[in-house]
Every structure is written in structure tokens, then in C-alpha cells.
Amino acid sequence: MEMSGKADLGSVAPDFTLVDMNRKQRNLAEFRGRKAVLAFYPGAFTSVCQKEMCAFRDSLSKLEALDAQVVGISVNDPFSNKAFHEMNMLNFPLLCDYTRKVVDAYGVSLPDFAGLIGYTAAQRSVFVLDREGTIVYKWIADNPGIEPDYGEIEVRLSELE
């Protein structure tokens, strides 16, 4: 697991290698050349996360028409993420940051999630990257019950060449 950089607007997104829901290694570099939407979510099978991931699923054709790849990232293990992926018929990869290195690198750690002392989840957040991997949009929810502005994400993607 390699990490680099900070996740600030205008900076190159910190690189990472994580396993996906099928336990296959995936890294950020494989999405270069396309725009990317990194959607960090607190937990599989939680109501707002389910609504958010399904909203991305339902708008994927619009996002793909903008040449964007959606990637969901949580601290869940691949087994939970695979069940969540299948139950919701998601059409994009879910990556598993069970070591919490990526949520730390992106500054989106959510300690004591749901009142569980010592359990760190991912703060609900979205990073839009251009084709070179530069962060052009960054949204972090103060409250995990709030969904991102999906229209704003589409606007930011459409502004990119």
C-alpha cells in the first residue's frame, strides 16, 4: 500500500492501491486518462450510503457520457462490499480501505462512527479528478446523513475537457 501527497484542491490526488469487492488489487493510476469520481462512504448497508451509491448507479450513463469513472471507497472489508455491491446491483467498483490509510491521506477519517468508540469510518465525501488525476472538486459532509449534490458533480465533470 503506497501513499503520496495531500488531497487539496488543485493538487494531484494521493495515489493508492486497494482491493476491490472481488479482492482484486486496484490503484488510482488505472483511472488516469479518464475523469474520476471518488465517492467515500461511511458504511455498506447503511441507509444514506445505500441511497448515495444507488444515485451514482442510476446516473452512471450520464457520468460515463462525460468520460467519468465512479469509484466507491469505504473502510468495509471486501466481503461486505461485495454483498452490498450485489444487493444494490452497482455498476462501478467498490474499494476497501480497511487499513484506513486512504481515508487518512484524503483527510476524510470519521472517528467513533455511529457512536462506536474506536471505530473509524470514511467521512461522506466526493473528490472529482481530471484526466491527469488533479483534484478539481472536493466536497466533505460535516454530517454523514447528508448526500452530495449530484448535479454539482455532473457540472464539474462537464467543465473538464
Secondary structure, 3 states (H helix, E strand, C coil): CCCCCCCCCCCECCCCEEEECCCCEEEHHHHCCCEEEEEECCCCCCHHHHHHHHHHHHCHHHHHHCCEEEEEEECCCHHHHHHHHHHCCCCCCEEECCCCHHHHHCCCEECCHHHCCCCCEECCEEEEECCCCEEEEEEECCCCCCCCCHHHHHHHHHHCC
